[in-house]
């Protein structure tokens, strides 16, 4: 099955700096890569996703890049703000029969220092 | 609230007891997922329904776990003879069937189970 690894496990940045979180995956059939933000005691919320037919996607301060050859994808947050502090999870899915679920990384705890 | 709803939010039970959780997905979402999340980890897939059909089950879903979605709307997850290792947050998610193989999954707030 799919194995998703995520680094770093914790990340502290000064407000206004950029944050980068990296994930690798093992299943070459994976073609959908969402990123979720989870604040303490709250549900995971989708912040951005990318499909394998594109290499980069951007939404305001958030961007995701995908390298299918190397099987890795990254989340980039620019101009970080204290409200960006949360745990971020990457995930991968192939959507094939028998593999419709998401495989999650272990999470990155981001702290933005005011 | 038109989001995914889960009940109860918290459940404390004694080891060996049975527990049942309920998930109400977003209306008209025909895909429903159950995940388990332990402290410091990402959600782990348990099972998946498309309408009332249970199409996928993880090896994590032991024979003490059973899930149903009888009318293709709400779903229940039952754990029989609970063990301390079952303590976790149980998350439900739903997504629409768009024809594409993957669609955005919306999560509920989860049911936190503590087995004492």
gemmi code that builds the backbone of each chain (N, CA, C; Angstrom):
import gemmi

chains = {
    "A": [
        ("UNK", (0.813, -1.206, 0.000), (0.000, 0.000, 0.000), (0.845, 1.253, 0.000)),
        ("UNK", (0.176, 2.377, -0.041), (0.852, 3.670, -0.068), (1.499, 3.989, 1.274)),
        ("UNK", (2.662, 4.639, 1.216), (3.362, 5.101, 2.417), (3.739, 6.563, 2.198)),
        ("UNK", (3.244, 7.429, 3.053), (3.525, 8.856, 2.926), (4.397, 9.298, 4.101)),
        ("UNK", (5.512, 9.910, 3.784), (6.398, 10.435, 4.818), (6.412, 11.957, 4.749)),
        ("UNK", (6.472, 12.584, 5.912), (6.344, 14.042, 5.994), (7.444, 14.604, 6.884)),
        ("UNK", (8.023, 15.707, 6.433), (9.093, 16.373, 7.186), (8.998, 17.891, 7.028)),
        ("UNK", (9.371, 18.675, 8.042), (9.777, 18.212, 9.377), (8.557, 17.915, 10.241)),
        ("UNK", (8.782, 17.385, 11.413), (7.655, 17.121, 12.309), (7.255, 18.393, 13.052)),
        ("UNK", (8.209, 19.278, 13.277), (7.906, 20.582, 13.867), (8.661, 21.657, 13.100)),
        ("UNK", (8.059, 22.828, 13.042), (8.650, 23.933, 12.294), (8.253, 25.240, 12.961)),
        ("UNK", (9.243, 26.042, 13.304), (8.976, 27.363, 13.879), (9.548, 28.424, 12.959)),
        ("UNK", (8.745, 29.418, 12.654), (9.185, 30.509, 11.778), (8.746, 31.827, 12.389)),
        ("UNK", (9.463, 32.882, 12.032), (9.068, 34.217, 12.441), (7.935, 34.698, 11.543)),
        ("UNK", (7.043, 35.449, 12.129), (5.936, 36.019, 11.351), (6.492, 36.764, 10.139)),
        ("UNK", (5.897, 36.491, 8.993), (6.335, 37.127, 7.760), (7.294, 36.279, 6.941)),
        ("UNK", (7.934, 35.310, 7.585), (8.824, 34.414, 6.852), (8.009, 33.336, 6.144)),
        ("UNK", (8.709, 32.551, 5.313), (8.053, 31.457, 4.599), (8.240, 30.140, 5.333)),
        ("UNK", (7.321, 29.226, 5.105), (7.397, 27.882, 5.683), (7.247, 26.867, 4.558)),
        ("UNK", (8.057, 25.824, 4.614), (7.994, 24.766, 3.600), (7.902, 23.415, 4.302)),
        ("UNK", (6.942, 22.630, 3.877), (6.750, 21.276, 4.412), (6.822, 20.304, 3.236)),
        ("UNK", (7.561, 19.204, 3.430), (7.798, 18.281, 2.328), (7.243, 16.895, 2.632)),
        ("UNK", (6.730, 16.264, 1.589), (6.213, 14.898, 1.706), (6.706, 14.054, 0.549)),
        ("UNK", (6.913, 12.778, 0.834), (7.208, 11.812, -0.213), (6.165, 10.706, -0.153)),
        ("UNK", (5.944, 10.053, -1.290), (4.994, 8.955, -1.337), (5.610, 7.798, -2.095)),
        ("UNK", (5.021, 6.618, -1.922), (5.658, 5.423, -2.494), (4.917, 4.851, -3.693)),
        ("UNK", (3.612, 5.061, -3.767), (2.806, 4.418, -4.807), (2.737, 5.301, -6.061)),
        ("UNK", (3.329, 4.843, -7.120), (3.349, 5.630, -8.354), (1.960, 5.830, -8.942)),
        ("UNK", (0.981, 5.046, -8.485), (-0.389, 5.211, -8.968), (-1.104, 6.376, -8.295)),
        ("UNK", (-0.564, 6.922, -7.221), (-1.203, 8.049, -6.543), (-1.265, 9.241, -7.468)),
        ("UNK", (-2.415, 9.896, -7.496), (-2.598, 11.003, -8.434), (-3.329, 12.195, -7.829)),
        ("UNK", (-3.575, 12.136, -6.526), (-4.290, 13.227, -5.854), (-3.601, 13.485, -4.523)),
        ("UNK", (-3.259, 14.766, -4.276), (-2.415, 15.104, -3.126), (-2.998, 16.326, -2.415)),
        ("UNK", (-3.826, 16.109, -1.407), (-4.379, 17.231, -0.652), (-3.531, 17.557, 0.570)),
        ("UNK", (-3.683, 18.783, 1.035), (-3.061, 19.229, 2.280), (-4.168, 19.683, 3.222)),
        ("UNK", (-4.075, 19.215, 4.469), (-5.067, 19.566, 5.476), (-4.405, 20.332, 6.613)),
        ("UNK", (-5.153, 21.282, 7.158), (-4.725, 22.054, 8.330), (-5.625, 21.656, 9.489)),
        ("UNK", (-5.012, 21.309, 10.612), (-5.805, 20.922, 11.771), (-5.378, 21.741, 12.982)),
        ("UNK", (-6.269, 22.568, 13.449), (-6.026, 23.327, 14.672), (-6.417, 22.460, 15.856)),
        ("UNK", (-5.877, 22.815, 17.006), (-6.044, 21.983, 18.197), (-7.511, 21.735, 18.494)),
        ("UNK", (-7.883, 20.468, 18.574), (-9.251, 20.100, 18.917), (-10.264, 20.285, 17.808)),
        ("UNK", (-9.784, 20.592, 16.608), (-10.715, 20.837, 15.500), (-10.543, 19.810, 14.391)),
        ("UNK", (-11.437, 19.848, 13.439), (-11.408, 18.888, 12.336), (-10.311, 19.260, 11.341)),
        ("UNK", (-9.771, 18.283, 10.627), (-8.855, 18.618, 9.518), (-9.620, 19.359, 8.434)),
        ("UNK", (-9.033, 20.430, 7.933), (-9.677, 21.201, 6.869), (-8.754, 21.292, 5.672)),
        ("UNK", (-9.322, 21.021, 4.510), (-8.548, 21.079, 3.278), (-8.137, 22.520, 2.991)),
        ("UNK", (-6.854, 22.727, 2.722), (-6.402, 24.080, 2.386), (-5.990, 24.194, 0.926)),
        ("UNK", (-5.519, 23.130, 0.350), (-5.140, 23.129, -1.056), (-4.920, 21.685, -1.497)),
        ("UNK", (-5.138, 21.421, -2.762), (-4.849, 20.088, -3.281), (-4.285, 20.202, -4.685)),
        ("UNK", (-3.656, 19.141, -5.136), (-3.077, 19.139, -6.476), (-3.251, 17.753, -7.067)),
        ("UNK", (-3.499, 17.739, -8.363), (-3.624, 16.466, -9.064), (-2.398, 16.273, -9.935)),
        ("UNK", (-2.195, 15.040, -10.364), (-0.912, 14.701, -10.987), (-0.734, 15.290, -12.375)),
        ("UNK", (-1.776, 15.907, -12.910), (-1.617, 16.469, -14.240), (-1.053, 17.891, -14.226)),
        ("UNK", (-0.767, 18.398, -13.029), (-0.132, 19.721, -12.914), (1.064, 19.622, -11.976)),
        ("UNK", (1.984, 20.566, -12.124), (3.172, 20.535, -11.285), (3.144, 21.529, -10.138)),
        ("UNK", (2.249, 22.530, -10.241), (2.205, 23.551, -9.209), (0.818, 24.164, -9.176)),
        ("UNK", (0.410, 24.536, -7.980), (-0.881, 25.212, -7.809), (-0.731, 26.230, -6.699)),
        ("UNK", (-1.342, 27.387, -6.886), (-1.183, 28.455, -5.902), (-2.537, 29.033, -5.536)),
        ("UNK", (-2.687, 29.365, -4.268), (-3.906, 30.007, -3.791), (-3.491, 31.034, -2.755)),
        ("UNK", (-3.378, 32.272, -3.170), (-2.972, 33.391, -2.322), (-1.598, 33.082, -1.710)),
        ("UNK", (-1.511, 32.942, -0.399), (-0.208, 32.743, 0.247), (0.239, 31.274, 0.267)),
        ("UNK", (-0.600, 30.412, -0.241), (-0.315, 28.978, -0.170), (-0.051, 28.435, -1.568)),
        ("UNK", (0.970, 27.594, -1.681), (1.269, 26.953, -2.957), (1.692, 25.514, -2.700)),
        ("UNK", (1.428, 24.668, -3.659), (1.861, 23.276, -3.577), (2.572, 22.919, -4.876)),
        ("UNK", (3.665, 22.192, -4.761), (4.405, 21.723, -5.928), (4.437, 20.207, -5.903)),
        ("UNK", (4.472, 19.614, -7.072), (4.464, 18.166, -7.195), (5.534, 17.735, -8.190)),
        ("UNK", (6.355, 16.767, -7.789), (7.338, 16.166, -8.683), (7.020, 14.678, -8.758)),
        ("UNK", (6.328, 14.283, -9.812), (5.885, 12.886, -9.917), (7.047, 11.933, -10.136)),
        ("UNK", (8.059, 12.409, -10.808), (9.201, 11.540, -11.065), (9.888, 11.153, -9.764)),
        ("UNK", (10.060, 12.152, -8.905), (10.729, 11.924, -7.629), (9.757, 11.481, -6.548)),
        ("UNK", (8.467, 11.520, -6.836), (7.413, 11.162, -5.875), (7.505, 12.026, -4.627)),
        ("UNK", (7.565, 13.312, -4.819), (7.463, 14.181, -3.665), (6.670, 15.430, -3.987)),
        ("UNK", (6.061, 15.974, -2.951), (5.264, 17.194, -3.089), (5.461, 18.035, -1.837)),
        ("UNK", (5.310, 19.328, -2.019), (5.643, 20.265, -0.945), (4.577, 21.333, -0.809)),
        ("UNK", (4.442, 21.812, 0.413), (3.544, 22.925, 0.729), (4.395, 24.137, 1.063)),
        ("UNK", (4.057, 25.260, 0.454), (4.780, 26.495, 0.703), (3.794, 27.535, 1.218)),
        ("UNK", (4.103, 28.115, 2.364), (3.283, 29.199, 2.902), (4.172, 30.423, 2.976)),
        ("UNK", (3.765, 31.481, 2.307), (4.541, 32.718, 2.332), (3.879, 33.727, 3.279)),
        ("UNK", (4.693, 34.698, 3.697), (4.195, 35.775, 4.577), (3.372, 35.184, 5.741)),
        ("UNK", (3.972, 34.274, 6.458), (3.240, 33.564, 7.510), (2.680, 34.513, 8.565)),
        ("UNK", (1.540, 34.107, 9.111), (0.844, 34.876, 10.146), (0.599, 33.968, 11.348)),
        ("UNK", (0.437, 34.547, 12.530), (0.214, 33.702, 13.712), (-0.947, 32.718, 13.542)),
        ("UNK", (-1.967, 33.114, 12.801), (-3.118, 32.210, 12.611), (-2.808, 31.031, 11.696)),
        ("UNK", (-1.619, 31.026, 11.096), (-1.192, 29.859, 10.327), (-0.698, 28.743, 11.252)),
        ("UNK", (-0.492, 29.053, 12.520), (-0.016, 28.043, 13.472), (-1.050, 26.926, 13.597)),
        ("UNK", (-0.612, 25.708, 13.344), (-1.500, 24.530, 13.352), (-0.664, 23.316, 12.995)),
        ("UNK", (-1.316, 22.164, 12.935), (-0.663, 20.958, 12.411), (-1.125, 20.773, 10.967)),
        ("UNK", (-0.183, 20.563, 10.087), (-0.471, 20.380, 8.666), (-0.190, 18.935, 8.276)),
        ("UNK", (-1.131, 18.345, 7.553), (-0.989, 16.976, 7.083), (-1.015, 16.947, 5.561)),
        ("UNK", (-0.096, 16.207, 4.982), (-0.181, 15.908, 3.560), (-0.852, 14.549, 3.415)),
        ("UNK", (-1.365, 14.274, 2.241), (-2.014, 12.992, 1.992), (-1.889, 12.649, 0.512)),
        ("UNK", (-2.083, 11.382, 0.221), (-2.027, 10.912, -1.170), (-3.109, 9.869, -1.388)),
        ("UNK", (-3.601, 9.826, -2.610), (-4.632, 8.850, -2.966), (-4.529, 8.522, -4.442)),
        ("UNK", (-4.836, 7.281, -4.768), (-4.831, 6.909, -6.178), (-6.226, 6.910, -6.773)),
        ("UNK", (-7.244, 6.772, -5.917), (-8.611, 6.745, -6.416), (-8.959, 5.475, -7.155)),
        ("UNK", (-8.028, 4.518, -7.145), (-8.327, 3.266, -7.836), (-9.277, 2.420, -6.992)),
        ("UNK", (-9.950, 1.489, -7.610), (-10.819, 0.577, -6.863), (-9.980, -0.135, -5.819)),
        ("UNK", (-10.451, -0.054, -4.589), (-9.703, -0.653, -3.495), (-8.687, 0.285, -2.899)),
        ("UNK", (-8.596, 1.493, -3.398), (-7.615, 2.443, -2.845), (-8.175, 3.846, -2.913)),
        ("UNK", (-9.437, 3.982, -2.547), (-10.096, 5.271, -2.679), (-9.841, 6.184, -1.495)),
        ("UNK", (-9.152, 5.672, -0.494), (-8.965, 6.432, 0.713), (-7.702, 7.268, 0.624)),
        ("UNK", (-7.572, 8.172, 1.563), (-6.398, 9.010, 1.684), (-5.393, 8.365, 2.633)),
        ("UNK", (-4.127, 8.421, 2.242), (-3.035, 8.014, 3.125), (-2.363, 9.291, 3.608)),
        ("UNK", (-2.306, 9.465, 4.928), (-1.807, 10.700, 5.500), (-0.367, 10.576, 5.979)),
        ("UNK", (0.343, 11.695, 5.921), (1.623, 11.799, 6.592), (1.407, 11.968, 8.089)),
        ("UNK", (2.500, 12.053, 8.828), (2.418, 12.109, 10.285), (2.238, 13.526, 10.822)),
        ("UNK", (2.237, 14.499, 9.940), (1.923, 15.857, 10.372), (3.145, 16.707, 10.672)),
        ("UNK", (2.988, 18.006, 10.478), (4.002, 19.005, 10.831), (3.342, 20.062, 11.700)),
        ("UNK", (3.881, 20.236, 12.882), (3.350, 21.284, 13.770), (4.072, 22.582, 13.443)),
        ("UNK", (3.344, 23.524, 12.855), (3.907, 24.824, 12.491), (3.575, 25.845, 13.560)),
        ("UNK", (4.599, 26.526, 14.018), (4.418, 27.623, 14.966), (4.954, 28.895, 14.335)),
        ("UNK", (4.101, 29.897, 14.240), (4.510, 31.191, 13.705), (4.674, 32.135, 14.884)),
        ("UNK", (5.890, 32.609, 15.059), (6.227, 33.447, 16.212), (5.984, 34.909, 15.868)),
        ("UNK", (5.110, 35.589, 16.633), (4.812, 36.993, 16.308), (6.029, 37.887, 16.494)),
    ],
    "B": [
        ("UNK", (-26.054, 23.967, 10.396), (-24.716, 23.570, 10.008), (-24.821, 22.489, 8.938)),
        ("UNK", (-24.275, 22.741, 7.775), (-24.399, 21.792, 6.679), (-23.159, 20.943, 6.528)),
        ("UNK", (-22.280, 20.965, 7.496), (-21.060, 20.173, 7.435), (-21.306, 18.751, 7.908)),
        ("UNK", (-20.222, 17.966, 7.972), (-20.298, 16.604, 8.481), (-20.477, 16.665, 10.001)),
        ("UNK", (-21.452, 15.925, 10.488), (-21.781, 15.955, 11.910), (-21.506, 14.595, 12.538)),
        ("UNK", (-20.855, 14.599, 13.696), (-20.561, 13.354, 14.388), (-21.061, 13.427, 15.822)),
        ("UNK", (-21.600, 12.315, 16.287), (-22.081, 12.218, 17.663), (-21.739, 10.857, 18.247)),
        ("UNK", (-21.395, 10.823, 19.547), (-21.155, 11.977, 20.409), (-19.801, 12.613, 20.115)),
        ("UNK", (-19.506, 13.740, 20.709), (-18.195, 14.363, 20.538), (-17.153, 13.678, 21.412)),
        ("UNK", (-17.607, 13.225, 22.567), (-16.699, 12.542, 23.491), (-17.409, 11.313, 24.044)),
        ("UNK", (-16.632, 10.242, 24.260), (-17.187, 9.036, 24.845), (-16.122, 8.407, 25.731)),
        ("UNK", (-16.489, 8.214, 26.995), (-15.612, 7.495, 27.915), (-16.301, 6.191, 28.243)),
        ("UNK", (-15.594, 5.088, 28.106), (-16.203, 3.791, 28.344), (-15.223, 2.896, 29.084)),
        ("UNK", (-15.779, 1.919, 29.741), (-14.931, 0.942, 30.437), (-14.512, -0.141, 29.458)),
        ("UNK", (-13.323, -0.627, 29.646), (-12.806, -1.708, 28.820), (-13.792, -2.875, 28.802)),
        ("UNK", (-14.027, -3.386, 27.600), (-14.944, -4.505, 27.461), (-16.354, -4.113, 27.051)),
        ("UNK", (-16.668, -2.828, 27.180), (-17.999, -2.362, 26.787), (-18.049, -2.123, 25.280)),
        ("UNK", (-19.261, -2.098, 24.754), (-19.474, -1.785, 23.340), (-19.807, -0.300, 23.206)),
        ("UNK", (-19.362, 0.314, 22.124), (-19.690, 1.712, 21.850), (-20.113, 1.857, 20.395)),
        ("UNK", (-20.970, 2.837, 20.139), (-21.419, 3.119, 18.775), (-21.348, 4.609, 18.527)),
        ("UNK", (-20.779, 4.969, 17.379), (-20.683, 6.373, 16.973), (-21.531, 6.584, 15.720)),
        ("UNK", (-21.998, 7.809, 15.575), (-22.808, 8.138, 14.410), (-22.172, 9.252, 13.597)),
        ("UNK", (-22.315, 9.158, 12.288), (-21.833, 10.199, 11.383), (-22.944, 10.562, 10.414)),
        ("UNK", (-23.242, 11.843, 10.320), (-24.167, 12.356, 9.308), (-23.350, 13.132, 8.278)),
        ("UNK", (-23.249, 12.631, 7.073), (-22.418, 13.306, 6.073), (-23.120, 14.542, 5.512)),
        ("UNK", (-22.420, 15.281, 4.715), (-23.019, 16.403, 4.011), (-24.086, 15.839, 3.071)),
        ("UNK", (-25.211, 16.519, 3.057), (-26.331, 16.037, 2.263), (-25.928, 15.806, 0.809)),
        ("UNK", (-26.308, 14.688, 0.277), (-26.055, 14.311, -1.121), (-24.628, 13.860, -1.396)),
        ("UNK", (-23.790, 13.838, -0.377), (-22.474, 13.217, -0.560), (-22.673, 11.712, -0.488)),
        ("UNK", (-22.315, 11.015, -1.541), (-22.572, 9.581, -1.514), (-21.360, 8.763, -1.057)),
        ("UNK", (-20.218, 9.435, -0.849), (-19.040, 8.732, -0.340), (-18.833, 9.089, 1.128)),
        ("UNK", (-18.580, 8.087, 1.942), (-18.385, 8.303, 3.379), (-17.212, 7.455, 3.843)),
        ("UNK", (-16.364, 8.071, 4.658), (-15.133, 7.416, 5.129), (-15.067, 7.490, 6.652)),
        ("UNK", (-14.495, 6.484, 7.238), (-14.134, 6.508, 8.660), (-12.612, 6.429, 8.776)),
        ("UNK", (-12.073, 7.309, 9.625), (-10.649, 7.317, 9.919), (-10.467, 7.298, 11.439)),
        ("UNK", (-9.288, 6.859, 11.857), (-8.923, 6.910, 13.269), (-7.649, 7.732, 13.392)),
        ("UNK", (-7.623, 8.619, 14.397), (-6.447, 9.468, 14.598), (-6.003, 9.390, 16.047)),
        ("UNK", (-4.772, 8.984, 16.254), (-4.199, 8.981, 17.596), (-3.295, 10.205, 17.742)),
        ("UNK", (-2.989, 10.536, 18.974), (-2.262, 11.763, 19.283), (-0.934, 11.815, 18.547)),
        ("UNK", (-0.717, 12.908, 17.837), (0.550, 13.098, 17.147), (0.674, 12.370, 15.829)),
        ("UNK", (-0.415, 11.773, 15.377), (-0.378, 11.036, 14.104), (-1.397, 11.578, 13.134)),
        ("UNK", (-1.215, 11.231, 11.872), (-2.219, 11.581, 10.880), (-3.370, 10.596, 10.931)),
        ("UNK", (-4.503, 10.965, 10.362), (-5.639, 10.036, 10.309), (-5.280, 8.762, 9.563)),
        ("UNK", (-5.779, 7.617, 10.068), (-5.565, 6.327, 9.416), (-6.907, 5.811, 8.915)),
        ("UNK", (-6.930, 5.377, 7.673), (-8.164, 4.916, 7.044), (-8.686, 3.648, 7.707)),
        ("UNK", (-9.995, 3.618, 7.936), (-10.641, 2.421, 8.469), (-11.541, 1.761, 7.423)),
        ("UNK", (-12.491, 2.548, 6.880), (-13.413, 1.953, 5.934), (-14.076, 3.026, 5.074)),
        ("UNK", (-14.659, 2.602, 3.956), (-15.230, 3.513, 2.973), (-16.541, 2.956, 2.428)),
        ("UNK", (-17.536, 3.834, 2.329), (-18.834, 3.492, 1.748), (-19.081, 4.346, 0.511)),
        ("UNK", (-19.653, 3.718, -0.482), (-20.247, 4.473, -1.578), (-21.730, 4.138, -1.540)),
        ("UNK", (-22.536, 5.141, -1.246), (-23.946, 4.915, -0.918), (-24.017, 3.928, 0.250)),
        ("UNK", (-24.784, 2.867, 0.128), (-24.899, 1.947, 1.264), (-23.888, 0.818, 1.202)),
        ("UNK", (-23.113, 0.757, 0.138), (-22.164, -0.344, -0.036), (-20.813, -0.038, 0.611)),
        ("UNK", (-20.370, -0.958, 1.460), (-19.049, -0.830, 2.084), (-18.029, -1.413, 1.115)),
        ("UNK", (-17.253, -0.563, 0.467), (-16.387, -0.992, -0.618), (-14.956, -1.289, -0.206)),
        ("UNK", (-14.514, -0.675, 0.877), (-13.134, -0.897, 1.303), (-13.058, -0.998, 2.816)),
        ("UNK", (-12.196, -1.868, 3.291), (-11.956, -2.014, 4.718), (-10.462, -2.147, 4.939)),
        ("UNK", (-9.947, -1.391, 5.885), (-8.532, -1.473, 6.216), (-8.261, -2.702, 7.086)),
        ("UNK", (-7.010, -3.134, 7.058), (-6.631, -4.226, 7.956), (-6.683, -3.773, 9.415)),
        ("UNK", (-6.744, -2.438, 9.624), (-6.884, -1.920, 10.990), (-8.250, -2.264, 11.573)),
        ("UNK", (-9.202, -2.520, 10.703), (-10.576, -2.772, 11.138), (-10.703, -4.238, 11.546)),
        ("UNK", (-10.436, -4.478, 12.847), (-10.509, -5.853, 13.333), (-11.957, -6.312, 13.373)),
        ("UNK", (-12.156, -7.593, 13.720), (-13.519, -8.124, 13.744), (-14.337, -7.537, 14.886)),
        ("UNK", (-13.721, -6.765, 15.763), (-14.505, -6.086, 16.812), (-15.150, -4.802, 16.289)),
        ("UNK", (-14.729, -4.381, 15.125), (-15.249, -3.148, 14.533), (-16.256, -3.499, 13.433)),
        ("UNK", (-17.356, -2.782, 13.420), (-18.293, -2.928, 12.317), (-18.888, -1.574, 11.973)),
        ("UNK", (-19.060, -1.342, 10.703), (-19.623, -0.084, 10.237), (-20.779, -0.373, 9.307)),
        ("UNK", (-21.771, 0.499, 9.364), (-22.937, 0.344, 8.502), (-23.347, 1.699, 7.941)),
        ("UNK", (-24.014, 1.645, 6.832), (-24.639, 2.835, 6.244), (-25.900, 2.359, 5.539)),
        ("UNK", (-26.904, 1.992, 6.327), (-28.045, 1.227, 5.805), (-28.847, 1.897, 4.702)),
        ("UNK", (-28.995, 3.190, 4.739), (-29.819, 3.865, 3.737), (-28.984, 4.791, 2.869)),
        ("UNK", (-27.697, 4.635, 2.945), (-26.836, 5.470, 2.130), (-26.739, 6.898, 2.611)),
        ("UNK", (-27.224, 7.151, 3.843), (-27.119, 8.518, 4.375), (-26.174, 8.494, 5.573)),
        ("UNK", (-26.715, 8.428, 6.810), (-25.847, 8.404, 7.971), (-25.154, 7.047, 8.089)),
        ("UNK", (-24.096, 7.039, 8.888), (-23.347, 5.809, 9.113), (-23.095, 5.633, 10.597)),
        ("UNK", (-22.962, 4.392, 11.020), (-22.580, 4.097, 12.393), (-21.310, 3.245, 12.404)),
        ("UNK", (-20.506, 3.466, 13.407), (-19.300, 2.665, 13.637), (-19.415, 2.084, 15.038)),
        ("UNK", (-19.409, 0.767, 15.141), (-19.526, 0.110, 16.430), (-18.216, -0.590, 16.763)),
        ("UNK", (-17.802, -0.451, 17.998), (-16.642, -1.186, 18.503), (-17.130, -2.070, 19.641)),
        ("UNK", (-16.918, -3.345, 19.483), (-17.331, -4.288, 20.521), (-16.130, -4.633, 21.411)),
        ("UNK", (-16.440, -4.913, 22.664), (-15.402, -5.347, 23.620), (-14.194, -4.411, 23.549)),
        ("UNK", (-14.447, -3.147, 23.822), (-13.406, -2.136, 23.672), (-12.155, -2.468, 24.483)),
        ("UNK", (-11.017, -2.045, 23.921), (-9.714, -2.218, 24.554), (-9.080, -0.835, 24.714)),
        ("UNK", (-8.120, -0.721, 25.611), (-7.489, 0.577, 25.837), (-6.832, 1.096, 24.559)),
        ("UNK", (-6.358, 0.202, 23.724), (-5.740, 0.599, 22.466), (-6.708, 1.194, 21.466)),
        ("UNK", (-8.006, 1.096, 21.754), (-9.007, 1.689, 20.870), (-9.162, 3.181, 21.138)),
        ("UNK", (-8.578, 3.667, 22.214), (-8.681, 5.089, 22.549), (-8.069, 5.920, 21.432)),
        ("UNK", (-8.855, 6.808, 20.869), (-8.428, 7.607, 19.719), (-9.542, 8.570, 19.355)),
        ("UNK", (-9.253, 9.409, 18.384), (-10.282, 10.245, 17.772), (-10.770, 9.505, 16.529)),
        ("UNK", (-12.077, 9.320, 16.411), (-12.646, 8.653, 15.243), (-13.282, 9.738, 14.365)),
        ("UNK", (-12.730, 9.879, 13.188), (-13.138, 10.921, 12.264), (-13.953, 10.331, 11.118)),
        ("UNK", (-14.993, 11.039, 10.749), (-15.790, 10.677, 9.599), (-15.589, 11.759, 8.532)),
        ("UNK", (-15.592, 11.368, 7.289), (-15.465, 12.323, 6.197), (-16.436, 11.922, 5.090)),
        ("UNK", (-16.862, 12.903, 4.313), (-17.701, 12.590, 3.164), (-17.217, 13.374, 1.950)),
        ("UNK", (-17.526, 12.850, 0.791), (-17.184, 13.553, -0.438), (-18.224, 13.237, -1.495)),
        ("UNK", (-18.396, 14.145, -2.459), (-19.368, 13.882, -3.515), (-18.779, 12.950, -4.557)),
        ("UNK", (-19.642, 12.289, -5.284), (-19.176, 11.462, -6.392), (-19.255, 12.321, -7.635)),
        ("UNK", (-18.113, 12.759, -8.093), (-18.091, 13.701, -9.198), (-17.812, 13.035, -10.531)),
        ("UNK", (-17.538, 11.757, -10.484), (-17.121, 11.081, -11.701), (-15.619, 10.974, -11.779)),
        ("UNK", (-14.916, 11.904, -11.164), (-13.454, 11.817, -11.091), (-13.096, 10.844, -9.975)),
        ("UNK", (-11.940, 10.247, -10.031), (-11.576, 9.263, -9.005), (-11.388, 9.842, -7.626)),
        ("UNK", (-11.086, 11.109, -7.528), (-10.880, 11.715, -6.217), (-11.641, 13.018, -6.129)),
        ("UNK", (-12.224, 13.257, -4.992), (-12.897, 14.524, -4.753), (-12.582, 14.944, -3.323)),
        ("UNK", (-12.724, 16.224, -3.074), (-12.392, 16.758, -1.753), (-13.195, 16.061, -0.671)),
        ("UNK", (-12.507, 15.625, 0.355), (-13.151, 15.000, 1.510), (-13.307, 16.030, 2.614)),
        ("UNK", (-14.511, 16.142, 3.144), (-14.820, 17.053, 4.233), (-14.935, 16.247, 5.520)),
        ("UNK", (-14.204, 16.661, 6.531), (-14.179, 15.932, 7.783), (-15.157, 16.484, 8.802)),
        ("UNK", (-15.654, 15.590, 9.636), (-16.399, 15.990, 10.813), (-15.439, 16.313, 11.944)),
        ("UNK", (-15.997, 16.744, 13.076), (-15.155, 17.146, 14.204), (-14.662, 15.952, 15.023)),
        ("UNK", (-15.211, 14.778, 14.720), (-14.695, 13.572, 15.351), (-15.388, 13.213, 16.655)),
        ("UNK", (-15.239, 11.961, 17.017), (-15.657, 11.457, 18.326), (-14.405, 10.993, 19.045)),
        ("UNK", (-14.133, 11.611, 20.176), (-12.956, 11.199, 20.948), (-13.349, 10.087, 21.906)),
        ("UNK", (-12.784, 8.914, 21.724), (-13.066, 7.761, 22.576), (-11.935, 7.558, 23.563)),
        ("UNK", (-12.315, 7.436, 24.829), (-11.362, 7.087, 25.880), (-11.836, 5.803, 26.529)),
        ("UNK", (-10.997, 4.793, 26.503), (-11.317, 3.515, 27.124), (-10.503, 3.407, 28.417)),
        ("UNK", (-11.230, 3.261, 29.534), (-10.543, 3.229, 30.837), (-10.618, 1.830, 31.450)),
    ],
}
model = gemmi.Model(1)
for chain_id, residues in chains.items():
    chain = gemmi.Chain(chain_id)
    for i, (resn, *xyz) in enumerate(residues, 1):
        res = gemmi.Residue()
        res.name, res.seqid = resn, gemmi.SeqId(i, " ")
        for name, pos in zip(("N", "CA", "C"), xyz):
            atom = gemmi.Atom()
            atom.name, atom.element = name, gemmi.Element(name[0])
            atom.pos, atom.b_iso = gemmi.Position(*pos), 0.0
            res.add_atom(atom)
        chain.add_residue(res)
    model.add_chain(chain)
structure = gemmi.Structure()
structure.add_model(model)
structure.setup_entities()
